[in-house]
Amino acid sequence: MKETPIKRELVDGLIQKFGIQDFAKATIREVKRVAQKAENESGVEFIKMEMGIPGLPAAKVGVDAQIQALKNGVASMYPDIQGLPELKEQASRFVKAFIGIDINPEGCVPTVGSMQGAFAAFLTCSQADKKKDTVLFIDPGFPVQKNQLQVMGVKYKTFDVYDYRGEKLRDKLESYLKEGNICAIVYSNPNNPSWICLNEDELKTIGELATKYDTIVLEDLAYFAMDFRKDLSRPFEPPYQPTVGRYTDNYLLMISGSKAFSYAGERIAVVCISNKVFGRHYADLAARYDGLTFGAVFSQRMLYTLSSGTSHSAQYALAAIMKAASDGDFNFRDDIMEYGRRAHKLKEIFKKHGFHIVYDKDLDEPIADGFYFTIGYPGMTSGQLAHELMYYGVSAICLVTTGSQQEGLRVCTSFIQEHQYDQLDERMAIFEENNPR
């Protein structure tokens, strides 16, 4: 057996030292910690694929607008809890320009990233109807959202969509909804971690069932317009970003500045609440919150108690970004397509050395190259593969932590540097030799 780039004893010792009992269940932060420590102690550069952090510069139009806002003195003023009027207007216009649906500005509410938006949405949805106390995840998905529900004591159920694409989705989804206890359905599109994209027929199914069972859909658009198989970057022209909002009035869209605009550090997003849901009076919410509507509870109760609003200057940044995009002056897709280029090169290297793409298709169409993809290796479980790759200076998280039932890992393309493609190729050649199929 060939010697590995990093000594096995070093990796195994660190895993034991950090108290990780089962590497298959290691969190993103735990994997990152082991990789960083192993890199420091060995002097061997890690190819880090575990963290979903943007690896591109922030949108300049946003930075310039935020700097100007700070110079104008907004740092000394509390932001309006409902949001900066200009951002609300531009978010509504952005939704029309790139999704092709109408949401009133009052329903476009800025949040401290989509993380806070999801937290506030979970709180509001889970209290809207006492009979509906459970959130349903169409997995795989973002692990921290389940942690949020654990923190607030809200129940949830999940299923892996891997075997339920297309027409199979309806019966599977309805088997949960007909129990009468589902308050919200959650998924990301494009999907973190698999990068699958639900198509219009699948979104129509979700929308129709959400209407039938009076359930709210929380559509996480963290990777907005990043299905690079189609050009979704032309404002007010099809094709538009797919959405459940074309098929039901029961929805919230979470649009993050983090990935599409590389604005992760300022924690800025907008939650766009459908006109119907925003103004709806839910009896249990009204009884608990002085007769307020869903939208008012979301902003004036949940967001207010969580953070008293969203970073004032960051709202100016996102407003400027959305305006420039809707005006056709800023094509955000041009910058972020770099992730697709990286994914294509990485996939070719892994497949060359015997790996396979776990979530490889959207029905009959190969998935897009983008921010994430998934890999597996014959004869290895998720935990075994993640652990073994650490010896080769490659870090990634196991799919089991995302709610997937498949054996494999999530690979993130954001931190890959040009010189690391050759590194990966060399290391995976040794991996393949040491782990014959």
C-alpha positions in Angstrom: 0.0 0.0 0.0 1.3 3.4 -1.0 2.0 6.0 1.7 -0.8 8.5 2.1 -0.1 12.3 2.0 -1.0 12.6 5.7 -0.2 9.9 8.2 -3.1 7.8 9.3 -2.0 8.0 12.9 -2.3 11.8 12.8 -5.8 11.9 11.5 -7.0 9.0 13.7 -5.5 10.7 16.7 -7.2 14.0 16.0 -10.6 12.4 15.5 -10.2 10.7 18.8 -8.9 13.8 20.5 -12.0 15.8 19.4 -14.4 13.2 20.6 -15.9 12.3 17.3 -17.5 8.9 17.8 -18.9 8.3 14.3 -17.3 10.2 11.5 -20.4 9.7 9.3 -22.2 12.0 11.7 -19.4 14.6 12.1 -20.7 18.1 11.6 -19.3 20.6 9.1 -17.4 22.4 11.8 -16.0 19.2 13.3 -14.7 18.1 9.9 -13.2 21.5 9.3 -11.5 21.5 12.7 -9.9 18.1 12.0 -8.8 19.2 8.5 -7.3 22.4 9.8 -5.4 20.8 12.6 -4.1 18.0 10.4 -2.9 20.6 7.9 -1.2 22.6 10.5 0.6 19.6 12.1 1.5 17.8 8.9 2.4 20.9 6.7 0.4 19.3 3.9 -2.2 21.5 2.2 -5.8 20.2 2.5 -8.2 20.4 -0.4 -11.1 21.7 1.6 -14.6 20.8 0.3 -16.6 20.7 3.5 -17.7 24.3 4.0 -20.4 26.0 1.9 -18.8 29.4 2.0 -18.6 31.7 -1.1 -15.2 31.7 -2.7 -15.7 34.8 -4.9 -15.5 38.6 -4.2 -18.7 40.3 -3.0 -20.7 42.1 -5.6 -19.0 45.5 -6.0 -22.3 47.4 -6.6 -23.4 46.2 -3.1 -20.1 47.1 -1.4 -20.1 50.6 -2.9 -23.7 51.2 -1.8 -23.0 49.9 1.7 -20.0 52.1 2.1 -21.9 55.2 1.0 -24.8 54.3 3.4 -22.3 54.1 6.3 -20.7 57.4 5.3 -24.3 58.9 5.3 -24.6 57.9 9.0 -27.0 54.9 8.9 -24.8 53.0 11.4 -26.2 55.2 14.2 -29.8 54.5 13.4 -32.0 51.5 14.0 -33.5 50.1 10.8 -37.2 49.8 10.4 -38.3 46.4 11.5 -40.3 46.0 8.3 -37.3 46.8 6.2 -35.8 49.6 4.2 -38.5 50.9 1.8 -36.1 50.9 -1.1 -35.0 47.3 -0.4 -38.7 46.2 -0.2 -39.4 47.9 -3.5 -36.4 46.4 -5.2 -37.0 42.9 -3.8 -40.5 43.0 -5.1 -39.2 44.1 -8.5 -36.4 41.5 -8.5 -38.9 38.7 -7.9 -41.0 39.9 -10.8 -37.8 40.3 -13.0 -36.2 36.9 -12.3 -39.0 34.7 -11.0 -41.9 36.1 -12.9 -44.4 36.4 -10.1 -46.0 39.3 -8.2 -45.3 39.8 -4.5 -46.2 43.2 -2.9 -43.3 45.2 -1.4 -44.8 45.0 2.0 -44.4 41.2 1.9 -40.6 41.4 1.1 -39.0 41.5 4.6 -35.2 41.7 5.1 -33.7 39.2 7.5 -30.2 38.5 9.0 -29.5 36.0 6.3 -31.8 33.2 5.3 -30.9 31.5 8.5 -32.8 34.0 10.5 -35.5 34.0 7.9 -36.0 30.3 8.2 -36.0 30.5 12.0 -38.7 33.2 12.1 -40.7 31.3 9.4 -40.5 28.1 11.4 -41.7 29.9 14.5 -44.6 31.6 12.7 -45.8 28.5 10.7 -45.6 26.2 13.7 -47.8 28.5 15.8 -50.4 29.3 13.1 -52.6 26.3 13.7 -52.3 24.2 16.9 -53.3 21.1 15.0 -50.3 21.5 12.7 -47.2 21.2 14.8 -44.7 19.4 12.4 -42.4 20.6 9.6 -41.8 18.3 6.6 -38.4 18.4 4.9 -38.0 17.2 1.3 -34.4 16.0 1.8 -31.5 16.1 1.4 -31.2 19.5 2.9 -29.4 22.1 5.0 -28.6 20.4 8.3 -28.8 23.5 10.4 -32.5 24.0 9.7 -33.3 20.9 11.6 -31.0 22.2 14.4 -33.2 25.3 14.5 -36.3 23.2 15.0 -34.5 21.2 17.7 -33.7 24.5 19.5 -37.3 25.7 19.4 -38.8 22.3 20.2 -40.7 21.9 17.0 -41.3 18.5 15.5 -40.2 17.5 12.0 -40.4 14.7 9.5 -38.2 14.0 6.5 -37.9 11.9 3.4 -35.1 11.5 0.9 -36.4 12.6 -2.5 -33.8 10.3 -4.3 -36.4 7.6 -5.0 -39.4 9.9 -5.4 -38.7 12.1 -8.3 -41.4 13.0 -11.0 -44.8 11.3 -10.6 -43.6 9.4 -7.5 -43.4 12.6 -5.5 -47.2 13.1 -5.2 -48.1 9.9 -3.4 -45.0 10.2 -1.1 -45.7 13.8 -0.2 -49.4 13.3 0.3 -48.8 10.4 2.6 -47.4 12.9 5.1 -49.8 15.8 4.4 -53.0 13.7 4.8 -52.1 13.1 8.5 -53.1 16.7 9.0 -50.2 17.8 11.2 -47.8 19.4 8.7 -47.5 23.1 9.0 -44.8 23.7 6.5 -42.9 22.0 3.7 -39.2 22.9 3.2 -36.7 22.3 0.4 -33.9 24.1 -1.4 -33.9 24.5 -5.2 -31.2 24.1 -6.5 -30.6 21.7 -3.7 -28.0 21.7 -1.0 -26.2 19.2 -0.9 -27.2 17.3 -4.0 -27.6 20.1 -6.6 -30.7 18.4 -8.0 -33.4 20.8 -9.2 -37.1 20.2 -8.9 -38.8 20.7 -12.2 -42.0 22.5 -13.0 -44.1 19.4 -12.8 -42.7 18.5 -9.4 -43.2 22.1 -8.1 -46.7 22.0 -9.4 -47.3 18.8 -7.4 -46.0 20.5 -4.3 -48.1 23.6 -4.9 -51.3 21.7 -5.5 -50.9 19.6 -2.4 -50.0 22.7 -0.3 -53.3 24.2 -1.4 -55.3 21.1 -0.8 -53.9 20.6 2.7 -53.5 24.3 3.6 -49.8 23.9 4.2 -47.2 26.7 3.7 -44.2 26.0 1.5 -40.9 27.4 2.5 -38.8 27.5 -0.7 -35.2 28.1 0.1 -33.6 29.9 -2.9 -30.1 30.2 -1.4 -28.6 29.3 -4.8 -30.8 31.6 -6.8 -30.5 31.2 -10.6 -27.5 28.8 -10.2 -28.9 26.0 -12.4 -26.4 26.9 -15.1 -28.0 24.6 -17.6 -30.3 27.6 -18.3 -29.6 31.3 -18.5 -31.9 32.6 -15.7 -30.1 36.0 -15.5 -32.1 38.1 -18.1 -34.5 40.4 -16.2 -38.2 40.3 -17.2 -37.5 37.5 -19.7 -38.1 33.8 -19.5 -36.8 31.3 -18.6 -37.4 32.3 -14.9 -36.1 30.8 -11.7 -38.5 27.9 -11.1 -40.8 28.3 -8.1 -43.7 26.8 -6.3 -45.2 30.3 -6.3 -46.7 29.6 -9.7 -48.8 26.8 -8.4 -50.0 27.9 -4.9 -50.6 31.0 -2.9 -49.3 29.3 0.3 -45.6 30.1 0.1 -42.6 32.0 1.5 -39.5 32.5 -0.7 -36.1 32.9 1.0 -33.7 34.8 -1.2 -30.2 35.1 0.2 -27.5 37.5 -0.7 -24.8 35.0 0.4 -24.2 32.8 -2.7 -25.7 34.5 -5.8 -24.2 37.8 -4.8 -21.2 36.5 -2.6 -22.5 38.7 0.2 -22.4 36.1 2.9 -20.4 38.1 5.5 -23.0 40.8 5.9 -25.8 38.3 6.7 -28.5 39.8 4.5 -31.5 38.2 2.8 -35.2 38.8 2.1 -38.1 36.6 2.9 -40.8 37.2 0.3 -44.2 36.2 1.7 -47.0 35.6 -0.8 -49.7 38.3 -0.7 -52.3 35.8 0.5 -50.2 34.5 3.4 -48.9 37.9 4.4 -52.3 39.3 5.0 -54.0 36.2 6.3 -55.4 36.0 9.8 -54.7 32.6 11.4 -57.0 32.1 14.4 -54.2 30.7 16.7 -51.8 33.5 15.7 -54.4 36.2 16.2 -55.3 34.8 19.6 -51.6 34.8 20.7 -50.5 38.0 19.1 -53.3 40.6 19.5 -55.1 39.9 16.3 -52.1 40.4 14.0 -51.8 38.8 10.5 -49.2 36.3 9.6 -47.0 38.9 8.0 -47.2 41.2 11.0 -46.4 38.4 13.4 -43.4 37.4 11.3 -41.9 40.9 11.3 -43.3 42.7 14.4 -43.0 39.7 16.8 -40.6 37.1 15.5 -38.0 39.3 13.9 -38.3 42.1 16.4 -37.6 39.8 19.3 -34.8 38.0 17.4 -32.7 41.0 16.4 -34.7 44.3 16.3 -34.2 44.4 12.6 -31.6 43.7 9.9 -28.2 45.4 9.5 -29.1 48.9 8.2 -26.2 49.3 5.8 -26.4 45.8 4.4 -30.0 46.5 3.4 -28.7 49.4 1.2 -26.2 46.9 -0.3 -28.9 44.4 -1.2 -31.2 47.1 -2.6 -28.5 48.3 -4.9 -27.6 44.8 -6.1 -31.2 43.9 -6.8 -31.8 47.2 -8.6 -28.7 46.8 -10.8 -29.7 43.2 -11.6 -33.3 44.2 -12.5 -32.1 47.1 -14.5 -29.9 44.8 -16.5 -26.7 46.6 -15.4 -25.4 43.8 -13.3 -25.3 40.1 -14.5 -24.6 38.2 -11.3 -24.6 34.9 -13.2 -21.5 35.9 -15.1 -19.4 35.8 -11.8 -20.9 32.8 -10.1 -20.7 30.5 -13.2 -17.1 30.0 -11.9 -18.6 27.4 -9.5 -19.9 25.4 -12.5 -16.5 25.4 -14.1 -14.9 24.1 -10.9 -17.5 21.4 -10.4 -17.0 20.1 -14.0 -13.2 19.8 -13.5 -13.6 18.2 -10.1 -16.2 15.7 -11.2 -13.9 14.6 -14.1 -11.0 13.9 -11.7 -13.1 11.9 -9.2 -14.8 9.9 -11.9 -11.4 9.2 -13.5 -10.4 7.5 -10.3 -13.4 5.3 -9.7 -15.8 7.6 -7.9 -19.4 8.1 -9.0 -21.8 11.0 -8.7 -24.5 9.9 -6.2 -27.3 12.4 -7.1 -26.5 12.4 -10.8 -29.7 13.3 -12.6 -32.8 15.3 -12.6 -35.0 12.6 -13.9 -33.4 11.9 -17.3 -31.2 15.0 -17.4 -27.7 15.1 -15.9 -27.6 17.6 -13.0 -26.0 21.0 -13.5 -22.4 21.7 -12.5 -22.6 24.2 -9.7 -21.8 25.0 -6.1 -22.2 21.4 -4.8 -22.2 17.9 -6.0 -22.1 14.4 -4.4 -19.6 11.5 -4.7 -19.5 7.9 -3.6 -17.0 5.1 -3.9 -17.7 1.4 -4.4 -17.8 -0.7 -1.2 -17.5 2.3 1.1 -20.0 3.8 3.4 -20.2 7.6 3.9 -18.3 7.5 7.1 -15.6 5.2 5.8 -15.1 7.4 2.7 -15.0 10.7 4.5 -12.5 9.2 7.0 -10.3 7.7 4.4 -10.1 10.8 2.3 -8.8 12.7 5.3 -5.6 10.7 4.9 -5.3 12.2 1.4 -5.8 15.7 2.6 -9.4 16.0 1.3 -12.2 17.0 3.5 -16.0 16.7 2.8 -19.1 16.0 4.8 -21.3 12.9 4.8 -24.7 12.9 3.1 -26.2 11.3 6.2 -26.0 14.6 8.0 -28.2 16.2 5.4 -31.1 13.8 5.7 -30.0 11.7 2.7 -30.3 7.9 2.8 -27.6 7.5 0.2 -23.9 6.5 0.9 -21.7 9.4 -0.2 -20.3 12.8 0.5 -21.1 16.4 -0.3 -18.4 18.3 -2.2 -18.4 22.1 -2.2 -16.5 23.8 -5.0 -16.2 27.3 -3.5 -12.6 27.1 -2.0 -10.9 25.2 -4.8 -7.8 26.9 -6.2 -6.3 26.4 -9.6 -3.2 24.5 -8.4 -5.4 22.0 -6.4 -6.8 20.2 -9.5 -3.4 18.6 -10.1 -3.0 17.9 -6.4 -6.4 16.2 -6.3 -5.6 14.1 -9.4 -2.3 12.9 -7.9 -3.8 12.1 -4.5 -6.9 10.3 -5.9 -4.5 8.2 -8.1 -2.9 7.0 -4.8 -6.4 6.6 -3.2 -7.5 4.4 -6.1 -4.4 2.2 -5.9 -4.8 1.8 -2.1 -8.5 1.1 -2.4 -9.0 -1.2 -5.5 -12.6 -1.6 -6.5 
